[in-house]
Amino acid sequence: MKIKQLHMIFLAAGRGTRFGDSTPKQYAPLADRPLIEHSLITLLDFTDKLTLALAADDHHWPQLKLATDPRIRTVTGGATRAESARNALLSLRGAKPQDWVLVHDAARPLLAASDLHKLLAALADEPVGALLATPIRATVKRADSTDRIIRTEDRRGLWSAATPQIFRYSLLYEGLQQADDLAQITDEASAVESLGHSPQLIEGTPSNIKITTPADLAFAELLLRARQLESKSKIEPARKTDQQEI
C-alpha cells in the first residue's frame, strides 16, 4: 500500500551508548546484514523517497550498498531523537501541512510489512495520526529511588509505544517546534500530545522490539530466524502443490 503525500523519515543518528560497543548499534550485524538495513528495506517497499537522519560523523553508512540507493537522501541528525526528527522534518522538500510523515527508529529492525500495512490502513479516516504499540500485559511495579516497590500499577489501558509513528506534517512540525525541552520528547506522539491531540494506537506484533543491549540483538536474531522458517514453511507446501498439478 502506497499513500499519496507520504514522507518517510528513518532515525539512525543515535550513539547507542547503552549498547556497550564502539560501533553504533544500528551497524551491528544481525543475521546476514547490518541492523540498520532490515527495517530500511521494509520501508523502501512502500515508498520511492526516504529521508535518513545520520550522525554528523557517521562513517559507517557510506560503506553500505544501500548508501547508493537513489530513493534515500541523508540529513544530519541532532543530539536527541526529537532533534533528529525535527532536522529531518525541516529538510523535507515540498512537504504540505496535510501531508503524512512517517517516522521509524533504526533500533527496531524487525518491522513487519503486515504491521506497516495495518498502520497505513488506519489513516483512511484519521485526522491526527497513529503509531504502532502493544498493550502491556505484564504486571507493572512502581519503584522508589532505591528500587523498592512503592505500588503495583493498574495496567489496564497501558500500552508500550513503538515505531513507526505517522502524523500530519503540520502537527508534528508544531509539536517539535514548540517543545520547551526536546530531550523530554521521547517519541513523535508525545510531541503531538503536547498540542492537546490524542493519536490512535494500532496494535502491532510483539516482535517489533527495540535493540538497546547485546541481549536484545541476540533475541532479535532468534526472532528473525523464526520468521524466516515460518516463511519457508509457507512456501514449500505451495511448491509441492504446483508440482502435483503439473
N, C-alpha and C positions, 0 to 999 in steps of 0.2 A: 504494500500500500504506500503510495506516494501522495503527499498533500501539497497543494499549491501554496506558495508563500511560506515555505518552511525552511528555517535556517537551523543548522546543527552546529553546536559547539562541543568540543571534546577537551576536557580539562586534564592536562598532563604536565603541569608546571611544579607540582609538589616535590619536596625533597625526600619525603618518606623516612624521616629520622627514626621513627619507631620501628622501622623495618630492620635497622641494625646492619646496613650494608653500605659500602662506599658507592655502589651503583644504585641510582634511584630505582625504587621498586617497580616502576612502570616498565623498566627494561629488564627485569629479572626473567629468566627463562621459565616458560610454562608450556609443558608438552613440547610441541615442535616449533614454537616461535616465541618472541618476546611478549611479555604480558600485555603490553600496550596494543598489540596487533589484533588480539582476539575480538574484543568488542568493537574496535575500529572497523574491522572487516564487516561485522554485522551491520553497523550503521551505514556503511557505504553501499549496501544493497538497497537502501531506502532513499538515497539522495545522490545528487550529482555535484554537490558542493558542501564542504565541511570546513569549519574553522578550528584549528588545533592550537591551543594555548600551551606554550612551552616556556621553560625557564630561560632566562637571558643567556646563560652559559651552557645550555644543553648541547653537548657534542655527540650524543648517542643517536638522536633522531636522524641526522643526515646519513648515518651508516646503514639505515634500514631500506629495504626495497620500496616500501610504501612511501618513502620520502619523495619519490619522483612521481607519485600518482597525481595527475592534474586536477583531480577533484578536491585535493587537500591544500589549503593555504594555512600558513602559520602566523601566529601573533605572539608577542612577548607577554607572558603572564605576570602575575604580581606576587607579593609576599604572602597573600592569603588566597584561599579558594575564591572568596567573593570578589577580590580584586582581579583575579584572573578572569572570572566570568564577566566582570564589568569591562575589562580591556577588550575581551573578545567581542562583547556586545557592541561596543563603540566602533569596532573595526568593520562591522557588517556593512557591506555595500548595498545601497538601495533598499535597505530594510524600511518597511512601513509600520506605523503604530499597531495595526491589527494583524501583522504577520505573526506566525508562531515561531518561537525559538526553543529548540530542544537542547538541553544541557546534560551531558553524561560525564561520568568520572572514570578516568583511566584505571583507577584502582578496582573497578568492577569489570573483570574480563569475561564473565560468564553470562552476559546479557543474552537472553534467548530471543530469537526472532519472533516467536509467538507472543512474548511479553510486549515487544515493541508494536506488533500489530494491535494488540489489545489496548495499549496506551493511546495510539493514534486514533483508533476507532472511537474512543471515548470523547474525542474532541468534536464530534458531529454537532452537538448542541451544548457545548461547554463554553461559557463566556470568559472564564478566568484562566484555567489551566489545570493540569493534573500531574501526578507523579506516581511512579511505582512504589509500592510499600508492602509490608507484610504485617498482619495482626500479631501482636505479642501474645504468645500462648504460654510462655514460661512464667513462673512466679517471680514477681519483681520486688526486690527489697530496697528500702531507702536507708543509706548508711550515714553515720556521722563522720567527723574528720579522722577518727581512729579506726574506721572500717568496722564499726559495730552497728548492728541493725537498730534503726530507730523504729521502723514500722514496715509492714507489708503493704505495698501499694495495690490499689484496685486496678487490675489490668484491663478491665472492660473499657473498650473504646481506645486503647493504646495501640499504636502502630509504630513499626520501625521503618523510617523513611529510607528510600533507596534512590537510585537514578536509573534511567533518565527522568528528568523533570521537564515539563514543557509549559510555556506561558506566552501570553501575548507580549510582543516586543515592548509596547508602551508601559505595561505594568511592571515587567521585570526591570526595565531601564529606570523607572521612577523609584522602585523599591531599593535598588542598589545605589542610586544617586543620593537618596535621602537618608541612607543609613548613617547613624552617628558614629558607629564603630564597625567597620567591615569585618573585623575579627570575630564579632559576635554573630555574623550571618554565616551559619554553617551549611546552609543549602539555599537554593533559589526560592524554595517555597517559603522559607522564613522571611525573605525579603519582601515577597508579595503579601504575606500575612501581616507584615508591619504596616501595610496600607489599609488594613481592615478587610481584606478579602479571605475567602476560605477555599483553597484549592481542593480539587477532588482527589481522593485516594483510590488508586487502582491496584488491586491485589496482584502481585507478581509472584513468580516462583521463588521459593526459598534459596535456590542455588545461585541467585544473583548476589553473591556475597562480596563484601569489601575486603581487599587484601591490605592488612595492616602489619602483620607479623609473618615470619617464615612459616609458622604453623598454618596460617591461613593459606599460604601458597601451596603447601603440601596437600591441604584439604581440597583446594581448587583443582589440583591435578587429579585427585581421585574422582571428583565430580565430573570433570571433563572426560575422563576415561569411561565413566559410567554412561555419560551422554553419547559418546561415540559408539559404545557397544549396543546401546539401545537403538541408535540409528541403523547400525549394521544389521541388527536382528530384524528390523522392519524391511530392509532392502532385500535380504536373502530370500524370504518367502515369496516376495514378488517375482524375483528372478526364477525361482522354481516353477511358479505358476506359468510364466511366459514360456519356459522350456516345454512344459506339458502341453500347452496349446499348440506349439509348433509340431 
